[in-house]
Protein backbone atom coordinates (compact mmCIF):
# COMPACT_ATOMS: atom_id res chain seq x y z
CA UNK A 1 0.00 0.00 0.00
CA UNK A 2 2.78 2.44 0.91
CA UNK A 3 4.60 1.84 -2.38
CA UNK A 4 1.38 2.38 -4.35
CA UNK A 5 0.72 5.68 -2.56
CA UNK A 6 4.29 6.81 -3.18
CA UNK A 7 3.98 5.87 -6.86
CA UNK A 8 1.13 8.39 -7.09
CA UNK A 9 3.08 11.05 -5.19
CA UNK A 10 6.45 10.67 -7.01
CA UNK A 11 5.55 12.35 -10.35
CA UNK A 12 4.15 15.34 -8.47
CA UNK A 13 7.33 15.71 -6.44
CA UNK A 14 9.45 15.29 -9.59
CA UNK A 15 7.49 17.98 -11.42
CA UNK A 16 7.57 20.35 -8.46
CA UNK A 17 11.34 19.99 -8.04
CA UNK A 18 12.25 20.85 -11.67
CA UNK A 19 12.35 24.53 -10.72
CA UNK A 20 12.32 24.57 -6.94
CA UNK A 21 11.58 28.27 -6.38
CA UNK A 22 8.80 28.28 -8.97
CA UNK A 23 7.44 25.02 -7.52
CA UNK A 24 7.31 26.46 -4.01
CA UNK A 25 5.63 29.63 -5.30
CA UNK A 26 3.07 27.51 -7.15
CA UNK A 27 2.30 25.58 -3.95
CA UNK A 28 1.75 28.81 -1.98
CA UNK A 29 -0.51 30.22 -4.69
CA UNK A 30 -2.43 26.96 -4.88
CA UNK A 31 -3.13 26.96 -1.15
CA UNK A 32 -3.57 30.65 -0.46
CA UNK A 33 -4.70 31.97 -3.85
CA UNK A 34 -8.22 32.69 -4.99
CA UNK A 35 -9.84 29.33 -5.87
CA UNK A 36 -12.03 31.16 -8.41
CA UNK A 37 -8.94 32.12 -10.40
CA UNK A 38 -8.73 29.54 -13.25
CA UNK A 39 -5.15 28.37 -12.62
CA UNK A 40 -5.72 28.00 -8.89
CA UNK A 41 -8.97 26.17 -9.54
CA UNK A 42 -7.19 23.81 -11.93
CA UNK A 43 -4.45 23.17 -9.37
CA UNK A 44 -7.03 22.40 -6.69
CA UNK A 45 -8.76 20.01 -9.09
CA UNK A 46 -5.45 18.17 -9.53
CA UNK A 47 -5.11 17.95 -5.74
CA UNK A 48 -8.61 16.50 -5.49
CA UNK A 49 -7.87 13.94 -8.23
CA UNK A 50 -4.63 12.97 -6.54
CA UNK A 51 -6.34 12.56 -3.19
CA UNK A 52 -9.02 10.40 -4.79
CA UNK A 53 -6.35 8.20 -6.39
CA UNK A 54 -4.60 7.79 -3.02
CA UNK A 55 -7.93 7.06 -1.30
CA UNK A 56 -8.71 4.40 -3.93
CA UNK A 57 -5.42 2.68 -3.15
CA UNK A 58 -6.10 2.83 0.57
CA UNK A 59 -9.61 1.41 0.15
CA UNK A 60 -8.10 -1.77 -1.26
CA UNK A 61 -6.82 -2.60 2.22
CA UNK A 62 -9.54 -4.07 4.43
CA UNK A 63 -7.94 -2.46 7.50
CA UNK A 64 -8.78 1.01 6.18
CA UNK A 65 -12.37 2.04 6.83
CA UNK A 66 -14.21 3.64 3.90
CA UNK A 67 -14.47 7.05 5.57
CA UNK A 68 -10.87 6.94 6.77
CA UNK A 69 -9.43 6.49 3.27
CA UNK A 70 -10.37 10.02 2.19
CA UNK A 71 -9.07 11.50 5.44
CA UNK A 72 -5.79 9.63 5.17
CA UNK A 73 -5.45 10.72 1.53
CA UNK A 74 -5.92 14.34 2.60
CA UNK A 75 -3.19 13.90 5.22
CA UNK A 76 -0.87 12.37 2.60
CA UNK A 77 -1.53 15.43 0.45
CA UNK A 78 -0.63 17.73 3.35
CA UNK A 79 2.56 15.78 4.06
CA UNK A 80 3.54 16.00 0.40
CA UNK A 81 2.82 19.74 0.29
CA UNK A 82 4.85 20.51 3.41
CA UNK A 83 7.76 18.31 2.36
CA UNK A 84 8.01 20.17 -0.95
CA UNK A 85 7.31 23.67 0.37
CA UNK A 86 9.25 24.13 3.60
CA UNK A 87 12.40 26.21 3.41
CA UNK A 88 14.57 23.67 5.22
CA UNK A 89 13.99 21.23 2.32
CA UNK A 90 15.00 23.60 -0.49
CA UNK A 91 18.28 21.81 -1.20
CA UNK A 92 16.84 18.28 -1.00
CA UNK A 93 16.70 16.08 -4.09
CA UNK A 94 13.57 14.31 -5.33
CA UNK A 95 14.78 11.14 -3.61
CA UNK A 96 15.36 12.93 -0.31
CA UNK A 97 11.90 14.53 -0.47
CA UNK A 98 10.41 11.12 -1.26
CA UNK A 99 12.19 9.60 1.75
CA UNK A 100 10.82 12.38 3.95
CA UNK A 101 7.31 11.70 2.65
CA UNK A 102 7.78 7.93 3.02
CA UNK A 103 8.81 8.22 6.68
CA UNK A 104 5.76 10.30 7.52
CA UNK A 105 3.19 8.36 5.50
CA UNK A 106 4.48 5.02 6.74
CA UNK A 107 3.49 6.00 10.28
CA UNK A 108 -0.07 6.82 9.14
CA UNK A 109 -0.85 3.59 7.35
CA UNK A 110 -1.91 0.38 9.05
CA UNK A 111 0.75 -2.27 9.48
Phi and psi in radians as a Rosetta constraint file:
Dihedral C 1 N 2 CA 2 C 2 CIRCULARHARMONIC -1.047 0.35
Dihedral N 2 CA 2 C 2 N 3 CIRCULARHARMONIC -0.789 0.35
Dihedral C 2 N 3 CA 3 C 3 CIRCULARHARMONIC -1.100 0.35
Dihedral N 3 CA 3 C 3 N 4 CIRCULARHARMONIC -0.657 0.35
Dihedral C 3 N 4 CA 4 C 4 CIRCULARHARMONIC -1.147 0.35
Dihedral N 4 CA 4 C 4 N 5 CIRCULARHARMONIC -0.734 0.35
Dihedral C 4 N 5 CA 5 C 5 CIRCULARHARMONIC -1.097 0.35
Dihedral N 5 CA 5 C 5 N 6 CIRCULARHARMONIC -0.786 0.35
Dihedral C 5 N 6 CA 6 C 6 CIRCULARHARMONIC -1.173 0.35
Dihedral N 6 CA 6 C 6 N 7 CIRCULARHARMONIC -0.507 0.35
Dihedral C 6 N 7 CA 7 C 7 CIRCULARHARMONIC -1.137 0.35
Dihedral N 7 CA 7 C 7 N 8 CIRCULARHARMONIC -0.550 0.35
Dihedral C 7 N 8 CA 8 C 8 CIRCULARHARMONIC -1.285 0.35
Dihedral N 8 CA 8 C 8 N 9 CIRCULARHARMONIC -0.709 0.35
Dihedral C 8 N 9 CA 9 C 9 CIRCULARHARMONIC -1.267 0.35
Dihedral N 9 CA 9 C 9 N 10 CIRCULARHARMONIC -0.668 0.35
Dihedral C 9 N 10 CA 10 C 10 CIRCULARHARMONIC -0.903 0.35
Dihedral N 10 CA 10 C 10 N 11 CIRCULARHARMONIC -0.880 0.35
Dihedral C 10 N 11 CA 11 C 11 CIRCULARHARMONIC -1.080 0.35
Dihedral N 11 CA 11 C 11 N 12 CIRCULARHARMONIC -0.522 0.35
Dihedral C 11 N 12 CA 12 C 12 CIRCULARHARMONIC -1.205 0.35
Dihedral N 12 CA 12 C 12 N 13 CIRCULARHARMONIC -0.785 0.35
Dihedral C 12 N 13 CA 13 C 13 CIRCULARHARMONIC -1.095 0.35
Dihedral N 13 CA 13 C 13 N 14 CIRCULARHARMONIC -0.785 0.35
Dihedral C 13 N 14 CA 14 C 14 CIRCULARHARMONIC -1.023 0.35
Dihedral N 14 CA 14 C 14 N 15 CIRCULARHARMONIC -0.794 0.35
Dihedral C 14 N 15 CA 15 C 15 CIRCULARHARMONIC -1.119 0.35
Dihedral N 15 CA 15 C 15 N 16 CIRCULARHARMONIC -0.779 0.35
Dihedral C 15 N 16 CA 16 C 16 CIRCULARHARMONIC -1.131 0.35
Dihedral N 16 CA 16 C 16 N 17 CIRCULARHARMONIC -0.526 0.35
Dihedral C 16 N 17 CA 17 C 17 CIRCULARHARMONIC -1.559 0.35
Dihedral N 17 CA 17 C 17 N 18 CIRCULARHARMONIC -0.011 0.35
Dihedral C 17 N 18 CA 18 C 18 CIRCULARHARMONIC -1.064 0.35
Dihedral N 18 CA 18 C 18 N 19 CIRCULARHARMONIC -0.834 0.35
Dihedral C 18 N 19 CA 19 C 19 CIRCULARHARMONIC -2.239 0.35
Dihedral N 19 CA 19 C 19 N 20 CIRCULARHARMONIC 1.659 0.35
Dihedral C 19 N 20 CA 20 C 20 CIRCULARHARMONIC -1.000 0.35
Dihedral N 20 CA 20 C 20 N 21 CIRCULARHARMONIC -0.856 0.35
Dihedral C 20 N 21 CA 21 C 21 CIRCULARHARMONIC -1.091 0.35
Dihedral N 21 CA 21 C 21 N 22 CIRCULARHARMONIC -0.772 0.35
Dihedral C 21 N 22 CA 22 C 22 CIRCULARHARMONIC -1.111 0.35
Dihedral N 22 CA 22 C 22 N 23 CIRCULARHARMONIC -0.702 0.35
Dihedral C 22 N 23 CA 23 C 23 CIRCULARHARMONIC -1.088 0.35
Dihedral N 23 CA 23 C 23 N 24 CIRCULARHARMONIC -0.736 0.35
Dihedral C 23 N 24 CA 24 C 24 CIRCULARHARMONIC -1.172 0.35
Dihedral N 24 CA 24 C 24 N 25 CIRCULARHARMONIC -0.687 0.35
Dihedral C 24 N 25 CA 25 C 25 CIRCULARHARMONIC -1.099 0.35
Dihedral N 25 CA 25 C 25 N 26 CIRCULARHARMONIC -0.763 0.35
Dihedral C 25 N 26 CA 26 C 26 CIRCULARHARMONIC -1.024 0.35
Dihedral N 26 CA 26 C 26 N 27 CIRCULARHARMONIC -0.757 0.35
Dihedral C 26 N 27 CA 27 C 27 CIRCULARHARMONIC -1.087 0.35
Dihedral N 27 CA 27 C 27 N 28 CIRCULARHARMONIC -0.769 0.35
Dihedral C 27 N 28 CA 28 C 28 CIRCULARHARMONIC -1.074 0.35
Dihedral N 28 CA 28 C 28 N 29 CIRCULARHARMONIC -0.791 0.35
Dihedral C 28 N 29 CA 29 C 29 CIRCULARHARMONIC -1.125 0.35
Dihedral N 29 CA 29 C 29 N 30 CIRCULARHARMONIC -0.653 0.35
Dihedral C 29 N 30 CA 30 C 30 CIRCULARHARMONIC -1.096 0.35
Dihedral N 30 CA 30 C 30 N 31 CIRCULARHARMONIC -0.747 0.35
Dihedral C 30 N 31 CA 31 C 31 CIRCULARHARMONIC -1.398 0.35
Dihedral N 31 CA 31 C 31 N 32 CIRCULARHARMONIC -0.746 0.35
Dihedral C 31 N 32 CA 32 C 32 CIRCULARHARMONIC -1.818 0.35
Dihedral N 32 CA 32 C 32 N 33 CIRCULARHARMONIC -0.118 0.35
Dihedral C 32 N 33 CA 33 C 33 CIRCULARHARMONIC -1.369 0.35
Dihedral N 33 CA 33 C 33 N 34 CIRCULARHARMONIC 2.999 0.35
Dihedral C 33 N 34 CA 34 C 34 CIRCULARHARMONIC -1.227 0.35
Dihedral N 34 CA 34 C 34 N 35 CIRCULARHARMONIC 2.034 0.35
Dihedral C 34 N 35 CA 35 C 35 CIRCULARHARMONIC -1.158 0.35
Dihedral N 35 CA 35 C 35 N 36 CIRCULARHARMONIC -0.266 0.35
Dihedral C 35 N 36 CA 36 C 36 CIRCULARHARMONIC -1.387 0.35
Dihedral N 36 CA 36 C 36 N 37 CIRCULARHARMONIC -0.326 0.35
Dihedral C 36 N 37 CA 37 C 37 CIRCULARHARMONIC -1.219 0.35
Dihedral N 37 CA 37 C 37 N 38 CIRCULARHARMONIC 2.280 0.35
Dihedral C 37 N 38 CA 38 C 38 CIRCULARHARMONIC -0.920 0.35
Dihedral N 38 CA 38 C 38 N 39 CIRCULARHARMONIC -0.772 0.35
Dihedral C 38 N 39 CA 39 C 39 CIRCULARHARMONIC -1.187 0.35
Dihedral N 39 CA 39 C 39 N 40 CIRCULARHARMONIC -0.661 0.35
Dihedral C 39 N 40 CA 40 C 40 CIRCULARHARMONIC -1.191 0.35
Dihedral N 40 CA 40 C 40 N 41 CIRCULARHARMONIC -0.712 0.35
Dihedral C 40 N 41 CA 41 C 41 CIRCULARHARMONIC -1.073 0.35
Dihedral N 41 CA 41 C 41 N 42 CIRCULARHARMONIC -0.713 0.35
Dihedral C 41 N 42 CA 42 C 42 CIRCULARHARMONIC -1.144 0.35
Dihedral N 42 CA 42 C 42 N 43 CIRCULARHARMONIC -0.704 0.35
Dihedral C 42 N 43 CA 43 C 43 CIRCULARHARMONIC -1.109 0.35
Dihedral N 43 CA 43 C 43 N 44 CIRCULARHARMONIC -0.740 0.35
Dihedral C 43 N 44 CA 44 C 44 CIRCULARHARMONIC -1.161 0.35
Dihedral N 44 CA 44 C 44 N 45 CIRCULARHARMONIC -0.561 0.35
Dihedral C 44 N 45 CA 45 C 45 CIRCULARHARMONIC -1.160 0.35
Dihedral N 45 CA 45 C 45 N 46 CIRCULARHARMONIC -0.663 0.35
Dihedral C 45 N 46 CA 46 C 46 CIRCULARHARMONIC -1.129 0.35
Dihedral N 46 CA 46 C 46 N 47 CIRCULARHARMONIC -0.715 0.35
Dihedral C 46 N 47 CA 47 C 47 CIRCULARHARMONIC -1.050 0.35
Dihedral N 47 CA 47 C 47 N 48 CIRCULARHARMONIC -0.797 0.35
Dihedral C 47 N 48 CA 48 C 48 CIRCULARHARMONIC -1.093 0.35
Dihedral N 48 CA 48 C 48 N 49 CIRCULARHARMONIC -0.727 0.35
Dihedral C 48 N 49 CA 49 C 49 CIRCULARHARMONIC -1.136 0.35
Dihedral N 49 CA 49 C 49 N 50 CIRCULARHARMONIC -0.703 0.35
Dihedral C 49 N 50 CA 50 C 50 CIRCULARHARMONIC -1.133 0.35
Dihedral N 50 CA 50 C 50 N 51 CIRCULARHARMONIC -0.770 0.35
Dihedral C 50 N 51 CA 51 C 51 CIRCULARHARMONIC -1.106 0.35
Dihedral N 51 CA 51 C 51 N 52 CIRCULARHARMONIC -0.656 0.35
Dihedral C 51 N 52 CA 52 C 52 CIRCULARHARMONIC -1.157 0.35
Dihedral N 52 CA 52 C 52 N 53 CIRCULARHARMONIC -0.683 0.35
Dihedral C 52 N 53 CA 53 C 53 CIRCULARHARMONIC -1.117 0.35
Dihedral N 53 CA 53 C 53 N 54 CIRCULARHARMONIC -0.742 0.35
Dihedral C 53 N 54 CA 54 C 54 CIRCULARHARMONIC -1.125 0.35
Dihedral N 54 CA 54 C 54 N 55 CIRCULARHARMONIC -0.779 0.35
Dihedral C 54 N 55 CA 55 C 55 CIRCULARHARMONIC -1.054 0.35
Dihedral N 55 CA 55 C 55 N 56 CIRCULARHARMONIC -0.681 0.35
Dihedral C 55 N 56 CA 56 C 56 CIRCULARHARMONIC -1.078 0.35
Dihedral N 56 CA 56 C 56 N 57 CIRCULARHARMONIC -0.712 0.35
Dihedral C 56 N 57 CA 57 C 57 CIRCULARHARMONIC -1.103 0.35
Dihedral N 57 CA 57 C 57 N 58 CIRCULARHARMONIC -0.788 0.35
Dihedral C 57 N 58 CA 58 C 58 CIRCULARHARMONIC -1.146 0.35
Dihedral N 58 CA 58 C 58 N 59 CIRCULARHARMONIC -0.595 0.35
Dihedral C 58 N 59 CA 59 C 59 CIRCULARHARMONIC -1.151 0.35
Dihedral N 59 CA 59 C 59 N 60 CIRCULARHARMONIC -0.344 0.35
Dihedral C 59 N 60 CA 60 C 60 CIRCULARHARMONIC -1.165 0.35
Dihedral N 60 CA 60 C 60 N 61 CIRCULARHARMONIC -0.399 0.35
Dihedral C 60 N 61 CA 61 C 61 CIRCULARHARMONIC -1.590 0.35
Dihedral N 61 CA 61 C 61 N 62 CIRCULARHARMONIC 2.143 0.35
Dihedral C 61 N 62 CA 62 C 62 CIRCULARHARMONIC -1.129 0.35
Dihedral N 62 CA 62 C 62 N 63 CIRCULARHARMONIC -0.291 0.35
Dihedral C 62 N 63 CA 63 C 63 CIRCULARHARMONIC -1.364 0.35
Dihedral N 63 CA 63 C 63 N 64 CIRCULARHARMONIC -0.229 0.35
Dihedral C 63 N 64 CA 64 C 64 CIRCULARHARMONIC -1.731 0.35
Dihedral N 64 CA 64 C 64 N 65 CIRCULARHARMONIC 2.035 0.35
Dihedral C 64 N 65 CA 65 C 65 CIRCULARHARMONIC -1.163 0.35
Dihedral N 65 CA 65 C 65 N 66 CIRCULARHARMONIC 2.603 0.35
Dihedral C 65 N 66 CA 66 C 66 CIRCULARHARMONIC -0.871 0.35
Dihedral N 66 CA 66 C 66 N 67 CIRCULARHARMONIC -0.915 0.35
Dihedral C 66 N 67 CA 67 C 67 CIRCULARHARMONIC -1.170 0.35
Dihedral N 67 CA 67 C 67 N 68 CIRCULARHARMONIC -0.492 0.35
Dihedral C 67 N 68 CA 68 C 68 CIRCULARHARMONIC -1.296 0.35
Dihedral N 68 CA 68 C 68 N 69 CIRCULARHARMONIC -0.472 0.35
Dihedral C 68 N 69 CA 69 C 69 CIRCULARHARMONIC -1.041 0.35
Dihedral N 69 CA 69 C 69 N 70 CIRCULARHARMONIC -0.787 0.35
Dihedral C 69 N 70 CA 70 C 70 CIRCULARHARMONIC -1.159 0.35
Dihedral N 70 CA 70 C 70 N 71 CIRCULARHARMONIC -0.690 0.35
Dihedral C 70 N 71 CA 71 C 71 CIRCULARHARMONIC -1.150 0.35
Dihedral N 71 CA 71 C 71 N 72 CIRCULARHARMONIC -0.792 0.35
Dihedral C 71 N 72 CA 72 C 72 CIRCULARHARMONIC -1.083 0.35
Dihedral N 72 CA 72 C 72 N 73 CIRCULARHARMONIC -0.691 0.35
Dihedral C 72 N 73 CA 73 C 73 CIRCULARHARMONIC -1.101 0.35
Dihedral N 73 CA 73 C 73 N 74 CIRCULARHARMONIC -0.662 0.35
Dihedral C 73 N 74 CA 74 C 74 CIRCULARHARMONIC -1.153 0.35
Dihedral N 74 CA 74 C 74 N 75 CIRCULARHARMONIC -0.671 0.35
Dihedral C 74 N 75 CA 75 C 75 CIRCULARHARMONIC -1.164 0.35
Dihedral N 75 CA 75 C 75 N 76 CIRCULARHARMONIC -0.730 0.35
Dihedral C 75 N 76 CA 76 C 76 CIRCULARHARMONIC -1.019 0.35
Dihedral N 76 CA 76 C 76 N 77 CIRCULARHARMONIC -0.738 0.35
Dihedral C 76 N 77 CA 77 C 77 CIRCULARHARMONIC -1.063 0.35
Dihedral N 77 CA 77 C 77 N 78 CIRCULARHARMONIC -0.750 0.35
Dihedral C 77 N 78 CA 78 C 78 CIRCULARHARMONIC -1.137 0.35
Dihedral N 78 CA 78 C 78 N 79 CIRCULARHARMONIC -0.730 0.35
Dihedral C 78 N 79 CA 79 C 79 CIRCULARHARMONIC -1.059 0.35
Dihedral N 79 CA 79 C 79 N 80 CIRCULARHARMONIC -0.810 0.35
Dihedral C 79 N 80 CA 80 C 80 CIRCULARHARMONIC -1.048 0.35
Dihedral N 80 CA 80 C 80 N 81 CIRCULARHARMONIC -0.837 0.35
Dihedral C 80 N 81 CA 81 C 81 CIRCULARHARMONIC -1.005 0.35
Dihedral N 81 CA 81 C 81 N 82 CIRCULARHARMONIC -0.897 0.35
Dihedral C 81 N 82 CA 82 C 82 CIRCULARHARMONIC -1.119 0.35
Dihedral N 82 CA 82 C 82 N 83 CIRCULARHARMONIC -0.698 0.35
Dihedral C 82 N 83 CA 83 C 83 CIRCULARHARMONIC -1.084 0.35
Dihedral N 83 CA 83 C 83 N 84 CIRCULARHARMONIC -0.618 0.35
Dihedral C 83 N 84 CA 84 C 84 CIRCULARHARMONIC -1.433 0.35
Dihedral N 84 CA 84 C 84 N 85 CIRCULARHARMONIC -0.510 0.35
Dihedral C 84 N 85 CA 85 C 85 CIRCULARHARMONIC -1.656 0.35
Dihedral N 85 CA 85 C 85 N 86 CIRCULARHARMONIC -0.491 0.35
Dihedral C 85 N 86 CA 86 C 86 CIRCULARHARMONIC -1.164 0.35
Dihedral N 86 CA 86 C 86 N 87 CIRCULARHARMONIC 2.497 0.35
Dihedral C 86 N 87 CA 87 C 87 CIRCULARHARMONIC -1.047 0.35
Dihedral N 87 CA 87 C 87 N 88 CIRCULARHARMONIC -0.631 0.35
Dihedral C 87 N 88 CA 88 C 88 CIRCULARHARMONIC -1.161 0.35
Dihedral N 88 CA 88 C 88 N 89 CIRCULARHARMONIC -0.252 0.35
Dihedral C 88 N 89 CA 89 C 89 CIRCULARHARMONIC -1.770 0.35
Dihedral N 89 CA 89 C 89 N 90 CIRCULARHARMONIC 0.139 0.35
Dihedral C 89 N 90 CA 90 C 90 CIRCULARHARMONIC -0.951 0.35
Dihedral N 90 CA 90 C 90 N 91 CIRCULARHARMONIC -0.750 0.35
Dihedral C 90 N 91 CA 91 C 91 CIRCULARHARMONIC -1.475 0.35
Dihedral N 91 CA 91 C 91 N 92 CIRCULARHARMONIC -0.061 0.35
Dihedral C 91 N 92 CA 92 C 92 CIRCULARHARMONIC -1.291 0.35
Dihedral N 92 CA 92 C 92 N 93 CIRCULARHARMONIC 2.545 0.35
Dihedral C 92 N 93 CA 93 C 93 CIRCULARHARMONIC -1.377 0.35
Dihedral N 93 CA 93 C 93 N 94 CIRCULARHARMONIC 3.005 0.35
Dihedral C 93 N 94 CA 94 C 94 CIRCULARHARMONIC -0.985 0.35
Dihedral N 94 CA 94 C 94 N 95 CIRCULARHARMONIC -0.782 0.35
Dihedral C 94 N 95 CA 95 C 95 CIRCULARHARMONIC -1.109 0.35
Dihedral N 95 CA 95 C 95 N 96 CIRCULARHARMONIC -0.681 0.35
Dihedral C 95 N 96 CA 96 C 96 CIRCULARHARMONIC -1.192 0.35
Dihedral N 96 CA 96 C 96 N 97 CIRCULARHARMONIC -0.696 0.35
Dihedral C 96 N 97 CA 97 C 97 CIRCULARHARMONIC -1.109 0.35
Dihedral N 97 CA 97 C 97 N 98 CIRCULARHARMONIC -0.749 0.35
Dihedral C 97 N 98 CA 98 C 98 CIRCULARHARMONIC -1.098 0.35
Dihedral N 98 CA 98 C 98 N 99 CIRCULARHARMONIC -0.657 0.35
Dihedral C 98 N 99 CA 99 C 99 CIRCULARHARMONIC -1.161 0.35
Dihedral N 99 CA 99 C 99 N 100 CIRCULARHARMONIC -0.674 0.35
Dihedral C 99 N 100 CA 100 C 100 CIRCULARHARMONIC -1.077 0.35
Dihedral N 100 CA 100 C 100 N 101 CIRCULARHARMONIC -0.814 0.35
Dihedral C 100 N 101 CA 101 C 101 CIRCULARHARMONIC -1.113 0.35
Dihedral N 101 CA 101 C 101 N 102 CIRCULARHARMONIC -0.778 0.35
Dihedral C 101 N 102 CA 102 C 102 CIRCULARHARMONIC -0.989 0.35
Dihedral N 102 CA 102 C 102 N 103 CIRCULARHARMONIC -0.840 0.35
Dihedral C 102 N 103 CA 103 C 103 CIRCULARHARMONIC -1.020 0.35
Dihedral N 103 CA 103 C 103 N 104 CIRCULARHARMONIC -0.715 0.35
Dihedral C 103 N 104 CA 104 C 104 CIRCULARHARMONIC -1.297 0.35
Dihedral N 104 CA 104 C 104 N 105 CIRCULARHARMONIC -0.794 0.35
Dihedral C 104 N 105 CA 105 C 105 CIRCULARHARMONIC -1.196 0.35
Dihedral N 105 CA 105 C 105 N 106 CIRCULARHARMONIC -0.619 0.35
Dihedral C 105 N 106 CA 106 C 106 CIRCULARHARMONIC -0.996 0.35
Dihedral N 106 CA 106 C 106 N 107 CIRCULARHARMONIC -0.626 0.35
Dihedral C 106 N 107 CA 107 C 107 CIRCULARHARMONIC -1.209 0.35
Dihedral N 107 CA 107 C 107 N 108 CIRCULARHARMONIC -0.535 0.35
Dihedral C 107 N 108 CA 108 C 108 CIRCULARHARMONIC -1.303 0.35
Dihedral N 108 CA 108 C 108 N 109 CIRCULARHARMONIC -0.603 0.35
Dihedral C 108 N 109 CA 109 C 109 CIRCULARHARMONIC -1.467 0.35
Dihedral N 109 CA 109 C 109 N 110 CIRCULARHARMONIC 2.581 0.35
Dihedral C 109 N 110 CA 110 C 110 CIRCULARHARMONIC -1.112 0.35
Dihedral N 110 CA 110 C 110 N 111 CIRCULARHARMONIC 2.587 0.35
